[in-house]
């Protein structure tokens, strides 16, 4: 899933995508009658939005030109109820369409996007009502059962960070985000937390390696209660199963699809087919010793750490 986050300006849009910042001119347009520009950091700002795209990016941050997260007070005249807004967000997510939640002054609204421009009707809503519908009065905590992490959809969450403090985030349309809170500082702890679990809720978790080191990934999973081996992460209605490896020379997390492919070639003789290996030699997998049979196949139990392999090669 992708969360592209933009700060909308009459002159410039600051995009944060896959942890690479890049400026681009006039990617989003707003009507002057709907949003009056105001000076911030030397740049004229019309509105600030958090853009959600279901498949590509995995974190949510709203920035001013100086990199500070935007807050704002919601208006009292809401055209759409919180329930209607959440239903619309779910529709966008289910249909794999992009949408943006805009903020300008004391107003918030939901709108679709296409080719970098806002399209369709603006659906105004009251931010306090949205928070209430998400359960702000009784925030949830991540749940873990049988190596399966679960974040419910359309919910308000709290968690204790590494700094020992409580942090908040939202689960909206199958993604965790931090971009709608009313404060003037960017909460890196919350953004990293949301980014981490959003990465792992994708079928292909390879993107997480570009954001977190292997040891940090293992540490975060251990802190959450995840044991080695297969584990599942669900954010909203989006679920993915991965394998946590302890191998020193491999990525910490591999998709179940990657595991299954590797397991098949290990057990059908393809992995050790080279002349550099011979039947009867010892192969260590996950700290356990196995013997290659005459067909150079490994008789290994499904679920073993097959990404942690050591085997001597013939000269």
C-alpha positions in Angstrom: 0.0 0.0 0.0 1.2 3.4 -0.6 0.8 6.5 1.4 2.2 9.5 -0.5 2.2 12.5 1.7 2.2 16.0 0.4 2.2 19.6 1.6 0.1 21.5 -0.9 1.2 25.0 -1.8 0.3 27.5 -4.4 3.9 27.3 -5.5 5.4 24.0 -4.4 4.5 20.5 -3.3 6.9 18.7 -1.0 6.5 15.0 -1.5 7.7 12.4 1.0 7.6 9.0 -0.8 9.6 5.9 0.2 11.7 8.1 2.5 12.9 10.1 -0.5 11.9 13.8 -0.6 11.5 15.5 -3.9 9.9 18.8 -4.9 7.5 19.1 -7.8 5.6 22.0 -9.2 1.8 22.3 -9.0 1.0 18.6 -8.6 -2.2 19.4 -6.8 -4.6 22.4 -7.4 -7.0 24.1 -5.0 -9.5 26.7 -5.7 -8.7 30.1 -4.2 -12.3 30.5 -3.1 -11.9 27.4 -1.0 -8.5 27.9 0.5 -6.8 31.2 1.1 -3.0 31.1 1.0 -1.0 31.9 4.1 2.7 32.5 4.6 4.7 29.6 6.2 8.4 29.3 6.0 8.6 31.7 3.1 6.1 29.7 0.9 2.5 30.5 0.2 0.3 27.6 1.4 -3.2 26.9 0.2 -4.0 23.6 1.9 -2.2 20.7 3.4 -3.2 17.1 2.6 -2.3 13.5 3.5 -2.6 11.5 0.3 -3.4 7.8 0.5 -2.7 5.4 -2.3 -3.5 1.8 -1.6 -0.6 -0.1 -3.1 2.7 1.8 -3.1 3.8 3.9 -0.2 3.6 2.9 3.5 3.7 5.9 5.8 1.7 9.0 6.4 3.1 12.4 7.3 1.9 16.0 6.7 4.6 18.6 6.3 5.0 22.4 6.0 7.8 23.7 3.8 10.1 23.4 6.9 9.2 19.8 7.5 6.9 20.4 10.5 3.7 18.3 10.8 0.6 20.4 10.2 -2.3 20.5 12.7 -5.6 22.3 12.6 -8.9 22.9 14.2 -11.9 21.3 12.6 -15.0 23.3 11.6 -18.4 22.9 13.2 -20.5 22.7 10.0 -20.0 19.1 8.6 -21.7 18.0 5.4 -20.8 14.4 6.0 -21.0 12.3 9.1 -17.9 10.5 10.4 -19.5 7.2 9.5 -20.0 8.4 5.9 -16.4 9.6 5.6 -15.1 6.2 6.9 -17.3 4.4 4.5 -16.0 6.4 1.7 -12.4 5.9 2.7 -13.1 2.1 2.8 -14.6 2.3 -0.7 -11.5 4.1 -2.1 -9.3 1.5 -0.5 -11.3 -1.5 -1.7 -11.4 -0.1 -5.2 -7.6 0.6 -5.1 -8.2 4.3 -5.8 -6.2 7.2 -4.4 -7.7 9.8 -2.1 -6.6 12.7 0.0 -7.7 14.2 3.3 -7.3 17.9 3.1 -6.7 20.4 5.9 -7.1 24.2 5.5 -7.6 26.5 8.4 -10.5 25.1 10.5 -11.8 22.8 7.7 -11.1 19.2 6.8 -12.4 17.3 3.7 -12.0 14.1 1.8 -11.5 14.1 -2.0 -10.4 11.7 -4.7 -7.2 12.2 -6.7 -6.2 11.3 -10.2 -2.9 12.0 -12.0 -1.7 14.1 -9.1 -4.8 16.3 -9.0 -7.8 16.4 -6.7 -11.0 15.3 -8.4 -14.6 14.8 -7.5 -16.8 16.4 -4.8 -15.3 17.6 -1.5 -16.7 15.8 1.4 -16.3 18.0 4.5 -16.3 16.5 7.9 -15.7 17.4 11.6 -12.3 16.1 12.8 -13.5 15.6 16.4 -16.5 13.5 15.2 -14.1 11.4 13.1 -11.9 10.9 16.2 -14.9 9.9 18.2 -16.0 7.4 15.5 -12.5 5.9 15.5 -12.7 5.4 19.3 -10.4 8.2 20.6 -12.0 8.0 24.1 -10.9 4.4 24.4 -7.8 3.9 22.2 -6.9 0.3 21.2 -3.5 -1.4 21.5 -2.0 -3.7 18.9 -3.2 -7.3 19.5 -1.0 -10.4 19.2 -2.1 -14.0 19.2 -0.3 -17.0 18.0 2.4 -15.0 16.2 -0.3 -12.9 14.4 -0.3 -9.1 14.8 -3.7 -7.3 14.3 -4.6 -3.7 13.9 -8.4 -3.2 13.4 -9.6 -1.0 10.6 -11.0 2.5 11.3 -9.6 2.7 14.8 -7.7 5.0 17.1 -4.5 3.4 18.5 -1.9 4.1 21.2 1.4 2.4 21.8 4.4 2.9 24.1 7.5 3.9 22.1 11.2 3.1 22.8 11.3 6.5 24.6 8.8 5.1 27.1 6.2 7.7 26.1 2.7 7.1 24.8 2.1 7.8 21.1 -1.0 7.9 18.9 -1.9 6.9 15.4 -4.9 6.0 13.2 -5.9 2.9 11.3 -7.7 4.1 8.2 -8.7 2.2 5.1 -6.1 -0.6 5.7 -3.1 1.6 6.6 -1.7 3.1 9.8 -1.1 6.8 9.6 0.0 9.8 11.8 -0.9 12.8 9.7 -4.2 14.1 11.1 -3.2 15.0 14.7 -3.3 18.5 16.1 0.2 19.3 17.1 3.0 21.3 15.6 5.8 18.7 15.8 6.6 15.7 13.8 6.4 12.5 15.9 9.1 10.3 14.4 8.5 7.5 16.8 4.9 7.2 15.7 5.8 7.6 12.0 8.4 4.9 12.2 6.0 2.6 14.1 3.3 3.0 11.5 5.8 2.7 8.7 7.2 -0.6 10.1 3.8 -2.4 10.4 2.5 -1.0 7.1 5.6 -2.5 5.4 4.9 -5.8 6.9 1.2 -5.8 6.0 2.2 -6.0 2.3 2.6 -9.3 0.5 6.1 -8.3 -0.5 8.0 -7.0 2.6 11.2 -6.2 0.8 10.7 -2.5 1.2 11.3 -2.7 4.9 15.0 -3.4 4.4 15.5 0.0 3.0 13.9 1.6 6.1 15.1 -0.5 9.0 18.3 -2.5 9.6 18.1 -6.3 10.1 18.8 -6.1 13.8 16.3 -3.3 14.3 13.6 -5.3 12.5 14.3 -8.4 14.7 14.3 -6.2 17.8 11.0 -4.5 16.9 9.4 -7.9 16.2 10.7 -9.4 19.4 9.4 -6.4 21.4 6.0 -7.0 19.9 6.2 -10.6 20.9 6.8 -12.2 17.5 8.8 -15.4 17.7 11.1 -16.7 14.9 9.5 -18.4 12.0 6.2 -17.6 10.3 4.2 -14.6 11.5 1.2 -12.7 10.2 0.5 -9.0 10.1 -3.0 -7.6 9.5 -3.7 -3.8 9.2 -7.4 -3.3 8.5 -8.4 -5.9 6.0 -4.9 -6.3 4.6 -3.1 -9.4 5.7 0.4 -10.8 4.9 2.4 -13.8 6.2 6.2 -13.7 6.4 9.1 -15.6 7.8 11.5 -14.2 10.4 15.0 -15.5 9.9 17.9 -15.3 12.3 20.5 -15.8 9.6 23.4 -13.4 9.8 23.9 -13.2 6.0 20.3 -12.8 4.9 17.4 -10.3 5.2 15.5 -10.5 8.5 12.1 -10.9 6.9 11.1 -12.9 3.8 7.6 -13.4 2.3 5.9 -16.7 2.6 6.1 -17.0 -1.2 9.9 -16.6 -1.0 10.0 -19.2 1.7 8.0 -21.7 -0.3 10.1 -21.3 -3.5 13.3 -21.8 -1.5 11.9 -24.8 0.3 10.9 -26.5 -2.9 14.4 -26.1 -4.5 16.1 -27.3 -1.3 14.0 -30.5 -1.2 13.9 -31.3 -4.9 17.7 -31.2 -5.5 18.0 -27.9 -7.4 19.6 -25.9 -4.7 22.7 -28.1 -4.4 22.8 -29.4 -8.0 26.1 -27.8 -8.7 29.3 -29.9 -8.8 30.5 -27.9 -5.9 28.4 -30.1 -3.6 28.4 -33.9 -3.2 25.9 -36.4 -1.8 26.6 -37.3 1.8 28.0 -33.9 2.8 26.8 -32.1 5.9 24.6 -28.9 5.5 23.8 -26.7 8.5 20.3 -25.2 8.4 19.3 -22.9 11.2 22.0 -24.4 13.4 20.9 -28.0 12.7 22.9 -30.5 10.7 21.5 -32.3 7.7 23.0 -34.8 5.2 22.6 -34.4 1.4 21.1 -37.6 0.0 22.2 -39.2 -3.2 19.9 -36.9 -5.2 21.4 -33.9 -3.4 18.1 -33.3 -1.7 17.6 -32.2 1.9 15.1 -34.0 4.0 14.1 -30.9 6.0 11.0 -30.1 8.0 8.8 -27.2 6.6 9.2 -24.2 8.8 13.0 -24.5 9.5 15.1 -21.4 9.0 16.1 -22.2 5.4 17.6 -18.7 4.9 20.3 -19.6 7.5 22.4 -22.2 5.6 26.1 -23.1 5.7 27.6 -25.7 3.5 31.2 -26.3 2.4 31.9 -26.2 -1.3 34.3 -28.5 -3.2 37.5 -27.0 -4.7 
